[in-house]
Amino acid sequence: MKKMALIWTLCLTGIFSQGIENLDMVKEKVADYYENGQYHTELRKVIDSAYSILNGLNANEADAILFDIDETALSNYSHIKEVGFGYIPSLWNDWIKEEKATRIEPVFNLYKAAQEKGFRVIFITGRNDSQYTPTFNNLIAQNYTKFDTLITKPLKHSYTSAAEYKADKRSELKNKGYRIVMCVGDQFSDCDFDNYGFRIKLPNYLYFVK
Ligand SMILES: [Mg+2]
């Protein structure tokens, strides 16, 4: 009883942090966002803006559009929810090996439209080289069957961030003769620094990658 009174008093005196939400409640809000249609509404708006840009472009032979994979081309929502909206590396690796991520339909349609306009498509992901084969298989299984290349992250590297890794790979693509006209990803780090063309930032309230 004394303890309850003390907690009540602490609440009244404002000792508990204000402005910080309870983690379980935040998880409920995030699940609701993804499951009640808000995610798709927001995603559609972004994809529509990508179409507006794409429709105004003419593809040259070297022009390429870059797509990130996780929460861009493919959704891992079911796995992420299953692990309580966390990240457990061993379970994440198992999930990738299962090749069960599902395509994000509006992104898939943008991918098809880009190719119909004559743009090359390149996938670049933070997944590493040891995850190349299941990632490739998962893309094919979800009908992403036509692309120039799939870039995965080397197991040994000196990159200090995802942004740095992706910028370096874009620089390599540029040196190979590609011109990147658009970069589609769910993280700002997917299309940072330079050489990314038009940036299409998709919503992601599940995690943040620097
Ligand atoms: Mg991603």
Residues whose N, C-alpha, C, O or C-beta is under 5 A from the ligand:
A	BS01	MG	D68 I69 D70 E71 T72 D186
